[in-house]
Amino acid sequence: MVETKFYFEQYLHLREKAGKSRVDSKNQLNLSEATAQTLELGFQCYSKGISLEKVIDFIQKIYVIDLTKKKETGVFNPDEIN
C-alpha cells in the first residue's frame, strides 16, 4: 500500500506540478501501461474533484453491445446512475 501511495504522489507531482503528459510520466516512473492508466484514472478523478468510488460504480453499470455478433451483453441505462 505504501508503494502505491508513493507512485501516485510522484505521478500527481509530474502531471500537476511539472506539467508532464501521461506518457512522459509513465516513462519517467518506468510504469507498465496498466499502472499508468490506473494512476491516470485516479489523477483525472482527483483533478476534477470526482470520487473514485463513484466513477468505479458508474463504469460497472456500463454494458457493451457486440454488434458484430448481434449478441447483446447488456444495455446501458443512464437512469441507474446515482
PDB file of N, CA, C and O in Angstrom:
ATOM      1  N   MET A   1       0.831  -1.203   0.000  1.00  0.00           N
ATOM      2  CA  MET A   1       0.000   0.000   0.000  1.00  0.00           C
ATOM      3  C   MET A   1       0.867   1.255   0.000  1.00  0.00           C
ATOM      4  O   MET A   1       0.550   2.223  -0.691  1.00  0.00           O
ATOM      5  N   VAL A   2       1.938   1.248   0.755  1.00  0.00           N
ATOM      6  CA  VAL A   2       2.824   2.408   0.823  1.00  0.00           C
ATOM      7  C   VAL A   2       3.427   2.690  -0.545  1.00  0.00           C
ATOM      8  O   VAL A   2       3.532   3.845  -0.957  1.00  0.00           O
ATOM      9  N   GLU A   3       3.824   1.628  -1.251  1.00  0.00           N
ATOM     10  CA  GLU A   3       4.432   1.804  -2.571  1.00  0.00           C
ATOM     11  C   GLU A   3       3.451   2.432  -3.553  1.00  0.00           C
ATOM     12  O   GLU A   3       3.838   3.299  -4.336  1.00  0.00           O
ATOM     13  N   THR A   4       2.183   2.010  -3.526  1.00  0.00           N
ATOM     14  CA  THR A   4       1.169   2.566  -4.404  1.00  0.00           C
ATOM     15  C   THR A   4       0.977   4.052  -4.125  1.00  0.00           C
ATOM     16  O   THR A   4       0.906   4.857  -5.054  1.00  0.00           O
ATOM     17  N   LYS A   5       0.895   4.414  -2.861  1.00  0.00           N
ATOM     18  CA  LYS A   5       0.727   5.826  -2.493  1.00  0.00           C
ATOM     19  C   LYS A   5       1.917   6.639  -2.987  1.00  0.00           C
ATOM     20  O   LYS A   5       1.759   7.755  -3.483  1.00  0.00           O
ATOM     21  N   PHE A   6       3.102   6.072  -2.846  1.00  0.00           N
ATOM     22  CA  PHE A   6       4.305   6.749  -3.303  1.00  0.00           C
ATOM     23  C   PHE A   6       4.247   7.006  -4.800  1.00  0.00           C
ATOM     24  O   PHE A   6       4.558   8.108  -5.249  1.00  0.00           O
ATOM     25  N   TYR A   7       3.848   5.995  -5.584  1.00  0.00           N
ATOM     26  CA  TYR A   7       3.735   6.170  -7.026  1.00  0.00           C
ATOM     27  C   TYR A   7       2.701   7.229  -7.375  1.00  0.00           C
ATOM     28  O   TYR A   7       2.933   8.056  -8.257  1.00  0.00           O
ATOM     29  N   PHE A   8       1.554   7.211  -6.686  1.00  0.00           N
ATOM     30  CA  PHE A   8       0.529   8.192  -7.005  1.00  0.00           C
ATOM     31  C   PHE A   8       1.009   9.599  -6.701  1.00  0.00           C
ATOM     32  O   PHE A   8       0.762  10.522  -7.478  1.00  0.00           O
ATOM     33  N   GLU A   9       1.687   9.770  -5.592  1.00  0.00           N
ATOM     34  CA  GLU A   9       2.200  11.099  -5.259  1.00  0.00           C
ATOM     35  C   GLU A   9       3.221  11.567  -6.291  1.00  0.00           C
ATOM     36  O   GLU A   9       3.216  12.734  -6.685  1.00  0.00           O
ATOM     37  N   GLN A  10       4.091  10.671  -6.727  1.00  0.00           N
ATOM     38  CA  GLN A  10       5.057  11.022  -7.778  1.00  0.00           C
ATOM     39  C   GLN A  10       4.326  11.348  -9.078  1.00  0.00           C
ATOM     40  O   GLN A  10       4.636  12.334  -9.747  1.00  0.00           O
ATOM     41  N   TYR A  11       3.359  10.514  -9.424  1.00  0.00           N
ATOM     42  CA  TYR A  11       2.594  10.711 -10.663  1.00  0.00           C
ATOM     43  C   TYR A  11       1.845  12.038 -10.617  1.00  0.00           C
ATOM     44  O   TYR A  11       1.846  12.802 -11.582  1.00  0.00           O
ATOM     45  N   LEU A  12       1.209  12.294  -9.480  1.00  0.00           N
ATOM     46  CA  LEU A  12       0.474  13.542  -9.288  1.00  0.00           C
ATOM     47  C   LEU A  12       1.409  14.743  -9.454  1.00  0.00           C
ATOM     48  O   LEU A  12       1.050  15.721 -10.109  1.00  0.00           O
ATOM     49  N   HIS A  13       2.591  14.672  -8.869  1.00  0.00           N
ATOM     50  CA  HIS A  13       3.554  15.758  -8.993  1.00  0.00           C
ATOM     51  C   HIS A  13       3.941  15.974 -10.458  1.00  0.00           C
ATOM     52  O   HIS A  13       3.973  17.110 -10.932  1.00  0.00           O
ATOM     53  N   LEU A  14       4.231  14.902 -11.162  1.00  0.00           N
ATOM     54  CA  LEU A  14       4.636  15.027 -12.564  1.00  0.00           C
ATOM     55  C   LEU A  14       3.517  15.592 -13.428  1.00  0.00           C
ATOM     56  O   LEU A  14       3.764  16.444 -14.281  1.00  0.00           O
ATOM     57  N   ARG A  15       2.295  15.131 -13.216  1.00  0.00           N
ATOM     58  CA  ARG A  15       1.168  15.577 -14.048  1.00  0.00           C
ATOM     59  C   ARG A  15       0.729  16.983 -13.687  1.00  0.00           C
ATOM     60  O   ARG A  15       0.483  17.808 -14.567  1.00  0.00           O
ATOM     61  N   GLU A  16       0.628  17.262 -12.384  1.00  0.00           N
ATOM     62  CA  GLU A  16       0.055  18.534 -11.944  1.00  0.00           C
ATOM     63  C   GLU A  16       1.094  19.646 -11.849  1.00  0.00           C
ATOM     64  O   GLU A  16       0.890  20.729 -12.398  1.00  0.00           O
ATOM     65  N   LYS A  17       2.179  19.400 -11.177  1.00  0.00           N
ATOM     66  CA  LYS A  17       3.175  20.448 -10.912  1.00  0.00           C
ATOM     67  C   LYS A  17       4.169  20.612 -12.057  1.00  0.00           C
ATOM     68  O   LYS A  17       4.495  21.735 -12.442  1.00  0.00           O
ATOM     69  N   ALA A  18       4.651  19.497 -12.601  1.00  0.00           N
ATOM     70  CA  ALA A  18       5.668  19.570 -13.651  1.00  0.00           C
ATOM     71  C   ALA A  18       5.050  19.673 -15.048  1.00  0.00           C
ATOM     72  O   ALA A  18       5.757  19.943 -16.019  1.00  0.00           O
ATOM     73  N   GLY A  19       3.735  19.460 -15.153  1.00  0.00           N
ATOM     74  CA  GLY A  19       3.057  19.595 -16.443  1.00  0.00           C
ATOM     75  C   GLY A  19       3.404  18.502 -17.442  1.00  0.00           C
ATOM     76  O   GLY A  19       3.289  18.710 -18.650  1.00  0.00           O
ATOM     77  N   LYS A  20       3.822  17.353 -16.958  1.00  0.00           N
ATOM     78  CA  LYS A  20       4.192  16.254 -17.854  1.00  0.00           C
ATOM     79  C   LYS A  20       2.940  15.566 -18.392  1.00  0.00           C
ATOM     80  O   LYS A  20       1.890  15.573 -17.750  1.00  0.00           O
ATOM     81  N   SER A  21       3.064  14.978 -19.568  1.00  0.00           N
ATOM     82  CA  SER A  21       1.962  14.216 -20.147  1.00  0.00           C
ATOM     83  C   SER A  21       1.877  12.854 -19.468  1.00  0.00           C
ATOM     84  O   SER A  21       2.768  12.469 -18.710  1.00  0.00           O
ATOM     85  N   ARG A  22       0.805  12.138 -19.747  1.00  0.00           N
ATOM     86  CA  ARG A  22       0.650  10.796 -19.196  1.00  0.00           C
ATOM     87  C   ARG A  22       1.780   9.888 -19.659  1.00  0.00           C
ATOM     88  O   ARG A  22       2.330   9.121 -18.869  1.00  0.00           O
ATOM     89  N   VAL A  23       2.121   9.974 -20.929  1.00  0.00           N
ATOM     90  CA  VAL A  23       3.186   9.129 -21.491  1.00  0.00           C
ATOM     91  C   VAL A  23       4.537   9.489 -20.880  1.00  0.00           C
ATOM     92  O   VAL A  23       5.307   8.599 -20.517  1.00  0.00           O
ATOM     93  N   ASP A  24       4.832  10.778 -20.763  1.00  0.00           N
ATOM     94  CA  ASP A  24       6.102  11.196 -20.159  1.00  0.00           C
ATOM     95  C   ASP A  24       6.195  10.732 -18.700  1.00  0.00           C
ATOM     96  O   ASP A  24       7.247  10.272 -18.254  1.00  0.00           O
ATOM     97  N   SER A  25       5.088  10.858 -17.965  1.00  0.00           N
ATOM     98  CA  SER A  25       5.078  10.422 -16.563  1.00  0.00           C
ATOM     99  C   SER A  25       5.277   8.918 -16.479  1.00  0.00           C
ATOM    100  O   SER A  25       6.034   8.436 -15.636  1.00  0.00           O
ATOM    101  N   LYS A  26       4.600   8.174 -17.350  1.00  0.00           N
ATOM    102  CA  LYS A  26       4.749   6.712 -17.397  1.00  0.00           C
ATOM    103  C   LYS A  26       6.200   6.331 -17.634  1.00  0.00           C
ATOM    104  O   LYS A  26       6.748   5.474 -16.940  1.00  0.00           O
ATOM    105  N   ASN A  27       6.814   6.967 -18.609  1.00  0.00           N
ATOM    106  CA  ASN A  27       8.201   6.646 -18.942  1.00  0.00           C
ATOM    107  C   ASN A  27       9.167   7.050 -17.831  1.00  0.00           C
ATOM    108  O   ASN A  27      10.086   6.299 -17.506  1.00  0.00           O
ATOM    109  N   GLN A  28       8.966   8.222 -17.254  1.00  0.00           N
ATOM    110  CA  GLN A  28       9.873   8.698 -16.208  1.00  0.00           C
ATOM    111  C   GLN A  28       9.819   7.809 -14.967  1.00  0.00           C
ATOM    112  O   GLN A  28      10.841   7.582 -14.319  1.00  0.00           O
ATOM    113  N   LEU A  29       8.629   7.306 -14.638  1.00  0.00           N
ATOM    114  CA  LEU A  29       8.477   6.450 -13.462  1.00  0.00           C
ATOM    115  C   LEU A  29       8.655   4.965 -13.798  1.00  0.00           C
ATOM    116  O   LEU A  29       8.598   4.104 -12.921  1.00  0.00           O
ATOM    117  N   ASN A  30       8.871   4.690 -15.080  1.00  0.00           N
ATOM    118  CA  ASN A  30       9.070   3.309 -15.546  1.00  0.00           C
ATOM    119  C   ASN A  30       7.881   2.428 -15.156  1.00  0.00           C
ATOM    120  O   ASN A  30       8.053   1.373 -14.547  1.00  0.00           O
ATOM    121  N   LEU A  31       6.681   2.872 -15.514  1.00  0.00           N
ATOM    122  CA  LEU A  31       5.450   2.175 -15.162  1.00  0.00           C
ATOM    123  C   LEU A  31       4.961   1.327 -16.325  1.00  0.00           C
ATOM    124  O   LEU A  31       5.228   1.628 -17.488  1.00  0.00           O
ATOM    125  N   SER A  32       4.243   0.266 -15.992  1.00  0.00           N
ATOM    126  CA  SER A  32       3.565  -0.509 -17.030  1.00  0.00           C
ATOM    127  C   SER A  32       2.396   0.322 -17.556  1.00  0.00           C
ATOM    128  O   SER A  32       1.971   1.278 -16.906  1.00  0.00           O
ATOM    129  N   GLU A  33       1.884  -0.034 -18.713  1.00  0.00           N
ATOM    130  CA  GLU A  33       0.751   0.689 -19.288  1.00  0.00           C
ATOM    131  C   GLU A  33      -0.463   0.594 -18.364  1.00  0.00           C
ATOM    132  O   GLU A  33      -1.170   1.581 -18.162  1.00  0.00           O
ATOM    133  N   ALA A  34      -0.702  -0.587 -17.807  1.00  0.00           N
ATOM    134  CA  ALA A  34      -1.860  -0.774 -16.915  1.00  0.00           C
ATOM    135  C   ALA A  34      -1.740   0.105 -15.664  1.00  0.00           C
ATOM    136  O   ALA A  34      -2.722   0.713 -15.238  1.00  0.00           O
ATOM    137  N   THR A  35      -0.557   0.173 -15.083  1.00  0.00           N
ATOM    138  CA  THR A  35      -0.351   1.004 -13.896  1.00  0.00           C
ATOM    139  C   THR A  35      -0.510   2.476 -14.244  1.00  0.00           C
ATOM    140  O   THR A  35      -1.121   3.231 -13.489  1.00  0.00           O
ATOM    141  N   ALA A  36       0.036   2.887 -15.383  1.00  0.00           N
ATOM    142  CA  ALA A  36      -0.088   4.288 -15.806  1.00  0.00           C
ATOM    143  C   ALA A  36      -1.553   4.661 -16.034  1.00  0.00           C
ATOM    144  O   ALA A  36      -1.974   5.758 -15.666  1.00  0.00           O
ATOM    145  N   GLN A  37      -2.326   3.770 -16.630  1.00  0.00           N
ATOM    146  CA  GLN A  37      -3.744   4.063 -16.866  1.00  0.00           C
ATOM    147  C   GLN A  37      -4.515   4.131 -15.556  1.00  0.00           C
ATOM    148  O   GLN A  37      -5.406   4.966 -15.402  1.00  0.00           O
ATOM    149  N   THR A  38      -4.182   3.264 -14.619  1.00  0.00           N
ATOM    150  CA  THR A  38      -4.832   3.289 -13.308  1.00  0.00           C
ATOM    151  C   THR A  38      -4.520   4.596 -12.581  1.00  0.00           C
ATOM    152  O   THR A  38      -5.413   5.227 -12.017  1.00  0.00           O
ATOM    153  N   LEU A  39      -3.253   4.995 -12.597  1.00  0.00           N
ATOM    154  CA  LEU A  39      -2.866   6.256 -11.956  1.00  0.00           C
ATOM    155  C   LEU A  39      -3.508   7.440 -12.664  1.00  0.00           C
ATOM    156  O   LEU A  39      -3.891   8.412 -12.014  1.00  0.00           O
ATOM    157  N   GLU A  40      -3.632   7.375 -13.990  1.00  0.00           N
ATOM    158  CA  GLU A  40      -4.267   8.459 -14.741  1.00  0.00           C
ATOM    159  C   GLU A  40      -5.741   8.578 -14.363  1.00  0.00           C
ATOM    160  O   GLU A  40      -6.261   9.687 -14.234  1.00  0.00           O
ATOM    161  N   LEU A  41      -6.416   7.443 -14.186  1.00  0.00           N
ATOM    162  CA  LEU A  41      -7.808   7.487 -13.749  1.00  0.00           C
ATOM    163  C   LEU A  41      -7.911   8.182 -12.395  1.00  0.00           C
ATOM    164  O   LEU A  41      -8.774   9.037 -12.194  1.00  0.00           O
ATOM    165  N   GLY A  42      -7.036   7.817 -11.473  1.00  0.00           N
ATOM    166  CA  GLY A  42      -7.013   8.464 -10.165  1.00  0.00           C
ATOM    167  C   GLY A  42      -6.711   9.950 -10.278  1.00  0.00           C
ATOM    168  O   GLY A  42      -7.324  10.767  -9.591  1.00  0.00           O
ATOM    169  N   PHE A  43      -5.769  10.299 -11.144  1.00  0.00           N
ATOM    170  CA  PHE A  43      -5.406  11.707 -11.339  1.00  0.00           C
ATOM    171  C   PHE A  43      -6.581  12.509 -11.905  1.00  0.00           C
ATOM    172  O   PHE A  43      -6.867  13.612 -11.439  1.00  0.00           O
ATOM    173  N   GLN A  44      -7.254  11.953 -12.904  1.00  0.00           N
ATOM    174  CA  GLN A  44      -8.388  12.662 -13.513  1.00  0.00           C
ATOM    175  C   GLN A  44      -9.512  12.863 -12.496  1.00  0.00           C
ATOM    176  O   GLN A  44     -10.125  13.929 -12.451  1.00  0.00           O
ATOM    177  N   CYS A  45      -9.783  11.844 -11.684  1.00  0.00           N
ATOM    178  CA  CYS A  45     -10.802  11.985 -10.636  1.00  0.00           C
ATOM    179  C   CYS A  45     -10.387  13.055  -9.636  1.00  0.00           C
ATOM    180  O   CYS A  45     -11.193  13.905  -9.257  1.00  0.00           O
ATOM    181  N   TYR A  46      -9.127  13.012  -9.209  1.00  0.00           N
ATOM    182  CA  TYR A  46      -8.596  13.988  -8.256  1.00  0.00           C
ATOM    183  C   TYR A  46      -8.693  15.412  -8.824  1.00  0.00           C
ATOM    184  O   TYR A  46      -9.150  16.330  -8.144  1.00  0.00           O
ATOM    185  N   SER A  47      -8.266  15.577 -10.060  1.00  0.00           N
ATOM    186  CA  SER A  47      -8.210  16.926 -10.637  1.00  0.00           C
ATOM    187  C   SER A  47      -9.598  17.512 -10.899  1.00  0.00           C
ATOM    188  O   SER A  47      -9.758  18.731 -10.960  1.00  0.00           O
ATOM    189  N   LYS A  48     -10.598  16.645 -11.053  1.00  0.00           N
ATOM    190  CA  LYS A  48     -11.957  17.120 -11.296  1.00  0.00           C
ATOM    191  C   LYS A  48     -12.828  17.073 -10.044  1.00  0.00           C
ATOM    192  O   LYS A  48     -14.005  17.432 -10.081  1.00  0.00           O
ATOM    193  N   GLY A  49     -12.233  16.621  -8.926  1.00  0.00           N
ATOM    194  CA  GLY A  49     -12.979  16.558  -7.672  1.00  0.00           C
ATOM    195  C   GLY A  49     -14.083  15.512  -7.677  1.00  0.00           C
ATOM    196  O   GLY A  49     -15.108  15.682  -7.018  1.00  0.00           O
ATOM    197  N   ILE A  50     -13.877  14.436  -8.415  1.00  0.00           N
ATOM    198  CA  ILE A  50     -14.864  13.363  -8.511  1.00  0.00           C
ATOM    199  C   ILE A  50     -14.396  12.194  -7.648  1.00  0.00           C
ATOM    200  O   ILE A  50     -13.220  11.831  -7.667  1.00  0.00           O
ATOM    201  N   SER A  51     -15.304  11.623  -6.910  1.00  0.00           N
ATOM    202  CA  SER A  51     -14.986  10.465  -6.082  1.00  0.00           C
ATOM    203  C   SER A  51     -14.636   9.272  -6.978  1.00  0.00           C
ATOM    204  O   SER A  51     -15.396   8.925  -7.882  1.00  0.00           O
ATOM    205  N   LEU A  52     -13.499   8.658  -6.726  1.00  0.00           N
ATOM    206  CA  LEU A  52     -13.083   7.487  -7.490  1.00  0.00           C
ATOM    207  C   LEU A  52     -14.095   6.357  -7.327  1.00  0.00           C
ATOM    208  O   LEU A  52     -14.344   5.614  -8.276  1.00  0.00           O
ATOM    209  N   GLU A  53     -14.676   6.217  -6.152  1.00  0.00           N
ATOM    210  CA  GLU A  53     -15.673   5.177  -5.916  1.00  0.00           C
ATOM    211  C   GLU A  53     -16.890   5.372  -6.819  1.00  0.00           C
ATOM    212  O   GLU A  53     -17.429   4.401  -7.349  1.00  0.00           O
ATOM    213  N   LYS A  54     -17.326   6.625  -6.996  1.00  0.00           N
ATOM    214  CA  LYS A  54     -18.482   6.895  -7.869  1.00  0.00           C
ATOM    215  C   LYS A  54     -18.153   6.584  -9.326  1.00  0.00           C
ATOM    216  O   LYS A  54     -19.001   6.085 -10.066  1.00  0.00           O
ATOM    217  N   VAL A  55     -16.937   6.874  -9.729  1.00  0.00           N
ATOM    218  CA  VAL A  55     -16.525   6.569 -11.102  1.00  0.00           C
ATOM    219  C   VAL A  55     -16.512   5.058 -11.322  1.00  0.00           C
ATOM    220  O   VAL A  55     -16.965   4.572 -12.358  1.00  0.00           O
ATOM    221  N   ILE A  56     -15.995   4.323 -10.349  1.00  0.00           N
ATOM    222  CA  ILE A  56     -15.969   2.866 -10.465  1.00  0.00           C
ATOM    223  C   ILE A  56     -17.394   2.320 -10.517  1.00  0.00           C
ATOM    224  O   ILE A  56     -17.686   1.436 -11.323  1.00  0.00           O
ATOM    225  N   ASP A  57     -18.280   2.831  -9.673  1.00  0.00           N
ATOM    226  CA  ASP A  57     -19.687   2.407  -9.721  1.00  0.00           C
ATOM    227  C   ASP A  57     -20.295   2.693 -11.085  1.00  0.00           C
ATOM    228  O   ASP A  57     -21.021   1.860 -11.627  1.00  0.00           O
ATOM    229  N   PHE A  58     -20.006   3.862 -11.643  1.00  0.00           N
ATOM    230  CA  PHE A  58     -20.515   4.234 -12.957  1.00  0.00           C
ATOM    231  C   PHE A  58     -20.008   3.273 -14.032  1.00  0.00           C
ATOM    232  O   PHE A  58     -20.783   2.803 -14.865  1.00  0.00           O
ATOM    233  N   ILE A  59     -18.723   2.986 -14.011  1.00  0.00           N
ATOM    234  CA  ILE A  59     -18.128   2.095 -15.003  1.00  0.00           C
ATOM    235  C   ILE A  59     -18.733   0.699 -14.912  1.00  0.00           C
ATOM    236  O   ILE A  59     -18.962   0.054 -15.935  1.00  0.00           O
ATOM    237  N   GLN A  60     -18.989   0.234 -13.707  1.00  0.00           N
ATOM    238  CA  GLN A  60     -19.565  -1.091 -13.528  1.00  0.00           C
ATOM    239  C   GLN A  60     -20.981  -1.191 -14.076  1.00  0.00           C
ATOM    240  O   GLN A  60     -21.463  -2.295 -14.328  1.00  0.00           O
ATOM    241  N   LYS A  61     -21.654  -0.067 -14.266  1.00  0.00           N
ATOM    242  CA  LYS A  61     -23.014  -0.064 -14.803  1.00  0.00           C
ATOM    243  C   LYS A  61     -23.047   0.012 -16.328  1.00  0.00           C
ATOM    244  O   LYS A  61     -24.123  -0.039 -16.924  1.00  0.00           O
ATOM    245  N   ILE A  62     -21.898   0.131 -16.956  1.00  0.00           N
ATOM    246  CA  ILE A  62     -21.844   0.211 -18.417  1.00  0.00           C
ATOM    247  C   ILE A  62     -21.808  -1.195 -18.988  1.00  0.00           C
ATOM    248  O   ILE A  62     -21.008  -2.031 -18.570  1.00  0.00           O
ATOM    249  N   TYR A  63     -22.668  -1.437 -19.928  1.00  0.00           N
ATOM    250  CA  TYR A  63     -22.699  -2.708 -20.624  1.00  0.00           C
ATOM    251  C   TYR A  63     -22.318  -2.474 -22.076  1.00  0.00           C
ATOM    252  O   TYR A  63     -22.566  -1.402 -22.627  1.00  0.00           O
ATOM    253  N   VAL A  64     -21.718  -3.477 -22.690  1.00  0.00           N
ATOM    254  CA  VAL A  64     -21.272  -3.368 -24.071  1.00  0.00           C
ATOM    255  C   VAL A  64     -22.163  -4.229 -24.954  1.00  0.00           C
ATOM    256  O   VAL A  64     -22.465  -5.374 -24.616  1.00  0.00           O
ATOM    257  N   ILE A  65     -22.574  -3.681 -26.068  1.00  0.00           N
ATOM    258  CA  ILE A  65     -23.339  -4.438 -27.048  1.00  0.00           C
ATOM    259  C   ILE A  65     -22.402  -4.770 -28.197  1.00  0.00           C
ATOM    260  O   ILE A  65     -21.850  -3.879 -28.844  1.00  0.00           O
ATOM    261  N   ASP A  66     -22.231  -6.048 -28.441  1.00  0.00           N
ATOM    262  CA  ASP A  66     -21.349  -6.509 -29.514  1.00  0.00           C
ATOM    263  C   ASP A  66     -22.167  -6.626 -30.792  1.00  0.00           C
ATOM    264  O   ASP A  66     -22.849  -7.627 -31.012  1.00  0.00           O
ATOM    265  N   LEU A  67     -22.097  -5.594 -31.637  1.00  0.00           N
ATOM    266  CA  LEU A  67     -22.897  -5.564 -32.862  1.00  0.00           C
ATOM    267  C   LEU A  67     -22.376  -6.509 -33.934  1.00  0.00           C
ATOM    268  O   LEU A  67     -23.120  -6.880 -34.842  1.00  0.00           O
ATOM    269  N   THR A  68     -21.114  -6.903 -33.843  1.00  0.00           N
ATOM    270  CA  THR A  68     -20.566  -7.813 -34.853  1.00  0.00           C
ATOM    271  C   THR A  68     -21.139  -9.216 -34.698  1.00  0.00           C
ATOM    272  O   THR A  68     -21.261  -9.943 -35.684  1.00  0.00           O
ATOM    273  N   LYS A  69     -21.488  -9.603 -33.493  1.00  0.00           N
ATOM    274  CA  LYS A  69     -22.052 -10.939 -33.241  1.00  0.00           C
ATOM    275  C   LYS A  69     -23.557 -10.865 -33.036  1.00  0.00           C
ATOM    276  O   LYS A  69     -24.221 -11.886 -32.858  1.00  0.00           O
ATOM    277  N   LYS A  70     -24.084  -9.656 -33.063  1.00  0.00           N
ATOM    278  CA  LYS A  70     -25.509  -9.417 -32.815  1.00  0.00           C
ATOM    279  C   LYS A  70     -25.955 -10.083 -31.521  1.00  0.00           C
ATOM    280  O   LYS A  70     -27.073 -10.589 -31.417  1.00  0.00           O
ATOM    281  N   LYS A  71     -25.074 -10.073 -30.551  1.00  0.00           N
ATOM    282  CA  LYS A  71     -25.369 -10.641 -29.240  1.00  0.00           C
ATOM    283  C   LYS A  71     -25.304  -9.512 -28.217  1.00  0.00           C
ATOM    284  O   LYS A  71     -24.273  -8.858 -28.066  1.00  0.00           O
ATOM    285  N   GLU A  72     -26.385  -9.297 -27.536  1.00  0.00           N
ATOM    286  CA  GLU A  72     -26.431  -8.241 -26.543  1.00  0.00           C
ATOM    287  C   GLU A  72     -25.801  -8.720 -25.240  1.00  0.00           C
ATOM    288  O   GLU A  72     -26.198  -9.743 -24.682  1.00  0.00           O
ATOM    289  N   THR A  73     -24.829  -7.975 -24.774  1.00  0.00           N
ATOM    290  CA  THR A  73     -24.198  -8.302 -23.498  1.00  0.00           C
ATOM    291  C   THR A  73     -24.736  -7.427 -22.381  1.00  0.00           C
ATOM    292  O   THR A  73     -24.310  -7.537 -21.231  1.00  0.00           O
ATOM    293  N   GLY A  74     -25.664  -6.566 -22.723  1.00  0.00           N
ATOM    294  CA  GLY A  74     -26.269  -5.701 -21.716  1.00  0.00           C
ATOM    295  C   GLY A  74     -26.651  -4.368 -22.329  1.00  0.00           C
ATOM    296  O   GLY A  74     -26.255  -4.060 -23.453  1.00  0.00           O
ATOM    297  N   VAL A  75     -27.393  -3.603 -21.617  1.00  0.00           N
ATOM    298  CA  VAL A  75     -27.839  -2.301 -22.094  1.00  0.00           C
ATOM    299  C   VAL A  75     -27.516  -1.260 -21.035  1.00  0.00           C
ATOM    300  O   VAL A  75     -27.803  -1.453 -19.853  1.00  0.00           O
ATOM    301  N   PHE A  76     -26.925  -0.173 -21.458  1.00  0.00           N
ATOM    302  CA  PHE A  76     -26.605   0.920 -20.546  1.00  0.00           C
ATOM    303  C   PHE A  76     -27.869   1.724 -20.296  1.00  0.00           C
ATOM    304  O   PHE A  76     -28.534   2.172 -21.230  1.00  0.00           O
ATOM    305  N   ASN A  77     -28.191   1.901 -19.015  1.00  0.00           N
ATOM    306  CA  ASN A  77     -29.371   2.653 -18.622  1.00  0.00           C
ATOM    307  C   ASN A  77     -28.931   3.839 -17.771  1.00  0.00           C
ATOM    308  O   ASN A  77     -28.584   3.659 -16.603  1.00  0.00           O
ATOM    309  N   PRO A  78     -28.938   5.064 -18.340  1.00  0.00           N
ATOM    310  CA  PRO A  78     -28.463   6.228 -17.570  1.00  0.00           C
ATOM    311  C   PRO A  78     -29.304   6.523 -16.337  1.00  0.00           C
ATOM    312  O   PRO A  78     -28.835   7.219 -15.437  1.00  0.00           O
ATOM    313  N   ASP A  79     -30.545   6.011 -16.267  1.00  0.00           N
ATOM    314  CA  ASP A  79     -31.393   6.240 -15.099  1.00  0.00           C
ATOM    315  C   ASP A  79     -30.873   5.505 -13.862  1.00  0.00           C
ATOM    316  O   ASP A  79     -31.250   5.838 -12.739  1.00  0.00           O
ATOM    317  N   GLU A  80     -30.002   4.500 -14.066  1.00  0.00           N
ATOM    318  CA  GLU A  80     -29.470   3.754 -12.945  1.00  0.00           C
ATOM    319  C   GLU A  80     -28.300   4.461 -12.250  1.00  0.00           C
ATOM    320  O   GLU A  80     -27.842   4.018 -11.197  1.00  0.00           O
ATOM    321  N   ILE A  81     -27.826   5.546 -12.834  1.00  0.00           N
ATOM    322  CA  ILE A  81     -26.700   6.290 -12.260  1.00  0.00           C
ATOM    323  C   ILE A  81     -27.211   7.181 -11.147  1.00  0.00           C
ATOM    324  O   ILE A  81     -28.197   7.899 -11.311  1.00  0.00           O
ATOM    325  N   ASN A  82     -26.532   7.130 -10.017  1.00  0.00           N
ATOM    326  CA  ASN A  82     -26.938   7.955  -8.870  1.00  0.00           C
ATOM    327  C   ASN A  82     -26.512   9.381  -9.069  1.00  0.00           C
ATOM    328  O   ASN A  82     -26.764  10.227  -8.211  1.00  0.00           O
TER     329      ASN A  82
END
